[in-house]
Amino acid sequence: MSKNSIKPEPTEPRLFVNFDSSMFTTKTPVVTAVEQPEMGDEIGKFLQAELQPTLQDIERQLTPRQTDSEKTQTLMAKVLEAMTGVQANEIDFWATNSLGSVG
């Protein structure tokens, strides 16, 4: 019975056998930079400060309208349900199915 012998692969020649990395180390001077604010940042801050009250006014005006609209929708759904005895979401379901089958 003979053993299978594995021959080791020859090693690759080393390119940098005597490489001395300390020869290539240099010290880079450190310079402290004072950051100047970008012009766009300043404009953005200015616009935000100027427009913030306007945005808040718009929000105040929209919120009551949204609330009124939601109240109106809820009231209409309740009236419809009282008149027909059918919940509004069932009517939406029927309408969707009816429209989907027409064609």
C-alpha positions in Angstrom: 0.0 0.0 0.0 1.6 3.3 -1.0 0.8 6.6 0.5 -0.3 9.5 -1.7 2.4 12.1 -1.3 1.4 15.7 -1.7 4.0 17.9 -3.2 4.0 21.4 -1.7 3.6 24.1 -4.3 6.7 26.3 -4.7 6.3 29.5 -2.9 6.0 32.7 -4.8 9.1 34.9 -4.8 8.8 37.7 -2.4 9.1 41.1 -3.9 9.7 43.1 -0.8 11.8 40.9 1.3 13.9 43.7 2.7 11.2 46.3 2.7 11.6 49.0 5.4 8.4 50.9 5.7 9.9 53.4 8.1 11.7 55.0 5.2 8.4 56.0 3.7 6.7 57.3 6.8 6.3 61.0 6.7 4.6 63.3 9.1 1.8 65.5 7.7 1.4 68.9 9.2 -2.0 69.4 10.7 -3.8 72.7 9.9 -6.9 73.7 11.7 -9.5 75.1 9.3 -12.2 77.5 10.5 -15.4 76.4 8.9 -17.3 79.2 7.2 -21.1 78.7 7.1 -22.4 78.0 3.6 -24.4 80.8 2.0 -27.2 78.3 1.4 -27.4 77.5 5.1 -27.7 81.1 6.0 -30.4 81.6 3.4 -32.3 78.5 4.6 -32.2 79.7 8.2 -33.4 83.1 7.2 -36.3 81.7 5.2 -37.3 79.3 7.9 -37.3 82.1 10.5 -39.3 84.4 8.1 -41.8 81.8 6.9 -42.4 79.9 10.2 -45.2 82.2 11.3 -46.8 81.9 7.8 -46.7 78.1 8.0 -48.2 78.1 11.4 -51.0 80.3 10.3 -51.7 77.9 7.4 -51.8 75.0 9.7 -54.2 76.8 12.1 -56.5 77.5 9.1 -56.4 74.0 7.7 -56.9 72.1 11.0 -60.4 73.3 11.7 -61.5 72.7 8.1 -60.1 69.2 8.2 -61.9 68.6 11.5 -65.2 70.0 10.0 -64.8 67.8 6.9 -64.2 64.7 9.0 -67.2 65.6 11.2 -69.4 66.1 8.1 -68.3 62.8 6.6 -69.1 61.0 9.8 -72.5 62.7 10.1 -73.4 61.9 6.5 -72.4 58.3 7.1 -74.7 58.1 10.2 -77.6 59.7 8.4 -77.2 57.4 5.4 -77.1 54.4 7.8 -80.2 55.6 9.7 -82.1 56.1 6.4 -81.1 52.8 4.7 -80.2 50.6 7.6 -76.9 49.8 5.7 -73.5 50.9 6.8 -71.6 53.2 4.5 -68.7 50.9 4.1 -71.1 48.2 2.8 -72.4 50.6 0.2 -68.8 51.4 -0.8 -68.1 47.7 -1.2 -71.2 47.2 -3.3 -70.3 50.2 -5.5 -66.8 48.9 -6.0 -68.0 45.4 -7.0 -70.8 46.8 -9.3 -68.4 49.1 -11.1 -65.8 46.4 -11.3 -68.1 44.0 -13.0 -69.5 46.5 -15.6 -67.5 46.3 -18.8 
